[in-house]
Amino acid sequence: MSDPAVTEAPKQPGSELRNMGPAGRMATMGMPAEKSKDFGGSSRRLLSQLRPERFGAIMGVVLALGSVTLSVLGPRILGHGTDIIFKGLNNRDIGIDFHGLRNVLLGVLVLYIASAALSLLQSFTLAKVVQRTMYRLRADVEDKLNRLSLSYVDSQPRGDMLSRVTNDIDNISQSMQQSLSMVLTSTLSLVGVVIMMYIISPVLASVAVVTIPLSFYVIRVVTKRSKLRFIAQWSHTGALNAQIEEAFTGHALVKVFGRQREIEQRFSDKNDQLYEASFGAQFIAGLIQPAMMFLGNLNFVAIAVIGGLRVSSGAMSLGDVQAFIQYSRQFTQPLTQLASMANVLQSGIASAERVFELLDAPEQSPDAPVPETTPEPRGRVEFDHVSFSYDPANPLITDLSLIAEPGQTVAIVGPTGAGKTTLVNLIMRFYEIGGGAIRLDGVDISQMPRRDLRSNVGMVLQDTWLFSGTIRENIAYGLVGCTEEQILEAARATYVDRFVHSLSDGYDTRIDDEGGAISAGEKQLITIARAFLADPAILILDEATSSVDTRTEVLIQHAMAALRSKRTSFVIAHRLSTIRDADLILVMDAGSIVEQGNHHELLAKRGAYYALYNAQFAAAAVDI
């Protein structure tokens, strides 16, 4: 195939959105979601993505459990060291047992080193789990994009889709990377610390755990308010990306029509909306940490006072109080971390919902279970009472029948919106017909694998598409595994060779979709060479010469004549001079074929084609 992109017909889904223009379209996309569609479900679905890495996840949990256990034991053992010092100071006859104190300190040192080592292994393991999960998620999104129907892709702002594929997945990755390890470690630490506190003093432990429901209440209140703002933040991010992509793509037109200030103003407005949403989300999320610190300080004061009283009464040793105070600090720390991670998770789940919406988007219909194939395609195309509409309420093509014999050139003409491009899109199965059948060499194309069908069809579009690479690579795109001689043969046959030698790097000249150092007509010749190299049985030319000068058009006409040789060709044209020699000319209007025949037959009928022809060549311009 020559071009993977397709020039769309009017009245398809999403055309209203595009016709609104940049301002209207961006205003529509800029509306933030009111709330998560299914926050809990999205969280569970995101965690289910970890299922293939369950062994690594279990290892991470085991390592985290070991690290936390060793870390939690540290203050308890240090408390024994405090008791040794306190006992030695109070009993001067015995003195401080430095041997016992040394053993305690060495034991704590070994515990903390082992805890740090296990924590490092746990971080490495979970990082691998998360990144492998994100690798698969990106692959799933890429596969999904290849399965999406053209109607869905065309109805979505490209910038927003790019934002889902890039920004949102990156945000999910960062959120999971930060929160998964932190939530696991903090939860285990919280449980371990509570157990140790109850072992030391149930009374003080009961005082400490009172802050747990208060903490979770604060987390719930704050995250509930920040959740909507995080959703709005990522919605506005997608809308802003869509606007930037649109402005950059149409940069030349923006300059021509002097709309720089309007674009800048729209960008400023959208940027302000993103700022407000982001500021609100981050500010509200930032309230959690000071609130948790306040609760932690209250908890610390209560424990210090009650613990001091219990030491003075002899109910507790000084070492136990010292250990308990350390545990109280460790107790508030995981609560604060969990609260902070709640905000990160809110942002990650908001992005996950947007990615899952893309993964759940309707796909093109699957290929037939036992597909039919045509081993040696001849290029006979038959439309048998075909009906089609983009919108069921507005039929476009109704009961259309025609036959294109192998080797024929079929030209399709008619006013804008008549359904010309739609007709060839149906041949490619970019859209599925609503009734009737389209057959290639007698085989219903709905029963053929799309890959097999499209490998027999080459397209040259009005809007050329070149990828970033050399001229040689762009031509070779038409045939996998082609040789250098085949590339040069296609270039010579389509007159690419004539202008390539004027370039300093020849066929190694690097170009991109904007063309680089070559003109629009030269870009078109490259796309024709690409189609020539593919050697398809069916050729579709959609306004391939509409944007070039007369001299280049002559070259393109010669190139296309060579390309059409011995192939069934469908040529969409507004310039009727380019299709005079067509074997069959179809005149379309409102989705129907109103006339068909060759050039001379249609002129003799003095009907729709005669009127179109005279409007171009015989009559002066008139007011419509």
Steps between C-alpha positions, in 0.01 A plus 500: 500500500607847434339699778376375834300816556172556324331820390163488666165563351264757651225424747686227679520475876717772641461729198274725701776526759757592239266740327458687826852629449776515756314713750185291508680170501734598780215642702325164473808300600589740777199413714629297792326187617270559794611185681672166452282257312610211720787584733496169685463299182782689332724439803429127493551487126833680531614256769387210279759614248759373750367143479763375249766626743346336805814305584707820507225675696493220758878519528469874554248444780724239667806727479299795632369287787854396593633855476218647708522225763870564554448876501216477755708288736771769517338742750403213732864381517626857538266530798697221665814707444339797670406280796864380526627859514226611743563202729876562495459867588267419790723224636852637512634189664423292192542778240400491138524159334694612193534144372124455502452849356743420219312182415173694491641769272665245268176306485306813405762590240473155340120525504498837327758393239299186421179705491655749257630218277158333488337838433739559209418158352130567551523835317689337212246216476194725506658745253547209261140387559360848431709569191425161344132567567525841333683335208205269447250782545675706230501193275128448565429864410708468183312183401171673581585795275552255214160343566303823532256586227580796281172665601602498868851635434361771277254612768770552764729804529846367420669700775273345762564148370874567506467626855330177605769289335795703633425734792237286669699176478809680630293634789369150577857370496625770736199462730538123528877525538466746786193361671529122470819466702404782737149367571629148556782608732287753687216255558732228628684754716174625645388146590841410642527817706149455645585141602822611669325786680239262643776264611672784688195677644136436410398824672732723297423300186129567544575872529709489183252306282228759567669709229450226238126563435564875521779467245292296258212745537733786404634297206149421381381861517804641322529234229128526424547867422828455311373211286281716277779753456748232394251375239454857378877548494559209261197586288632854456846358426355293215303797368805726511706239314228475237501878452880516477510213249233670289674839510837352404351292219326805355783741582521635145126568482507672837767735363319554169172602662668698776343298780809488724338712771183292492704179532706654779183610679343154472824346623510749788138422594559126488828538686318700768242223535777241534677722755184541708425126493863403578534762774176389663599133484849555639391751766225280638723194480768694686270550798537137601859513620465797740173354631670167565798669664261687732329177603840335544621779728186474714559126523865557597411745778237263643742206499783706656279622783333164576828311454683734741231445761522121459880508537477708818246251640723206407245350257747525211875512458673799344620283213144391422383863494795596279416211264131589505574864408706375205212275398259791528713692252516194275124468547418846362754478219327219302165670555640818346654301214173320433320832497752646254478191280122541490550815295745328266254214457218744426702647215607157374146358505369807317754430224424127511132569434591698190725219375235236574244707307730471199551126554120454523425703186305316227722310260463416135316174437728194511598310189294195404595180690579316176593785264475466128800601290569569135842345418542685169294821518396634161338820625130449419299712746124468533262712708178302545213716631725664760356727769700706750461793736720664763188593691203258484264799498666641186553234229789581267526212251187300418472199266819572305610246240794509258766275352863591429661243272869406535726763345229763472544858613189617683475872562271637769386861476237712667450790737657515845321270744365276227663190653801457269760438768250294698471266203870416496517485880241224484720306258780515758262400784587811694126502567257208495204517265145498630352282226587314182847370420830606347691224322860477384534238227174347617596482869305706751759734656327468839622138497858595417768591756551874487873445462452287188245742356711811553819332376329491159415870505726803459391854585627842399320770692454872462662547842838335468655323797874460541670375815824632642775326303678503167337513158621146443334378821173675414484333160599161646204530740283364220659153494660307784840357406531687171839528329688815407434431133124479561509834682690665215268347241195641680670839534583515128153391395338772710750782421635515854845427364494826303494731803687278749832559323467874558509438877838495669437166674296345219288208618651538848341845543306499825139620491196487724124548477553870432716413201821673606695620196258366238185651351140379526513355149824317575346359815211375289738333255664315790161367615429387144838326487412330826175370351682398180744292703214324681370377161134472613218339305274798579607862503312786666593857409322759712553851361868418453571808284282765662781688679774510238594727212419423137847377406519271802146382426614389156783299659260351753254412225774314315606328821144401582446375146794266551366404840148429368625272226337156531337597830144572601505867593256722683575867439327776699542830320363851489709591195309325227791542260684229691238228445397545134662168408333303783321182393207581726400829661259495794318823581393498865261727684369454856643148522345373176637444151295730284689436176763260369680451172815619325588863435337527157185310599441721802553821303249377246240448775526870589425418864685542830845423355440740211415774750812430706719496190365828365535662842874428483583556136223674312332753728612812681484515876149567624347581835353200679 
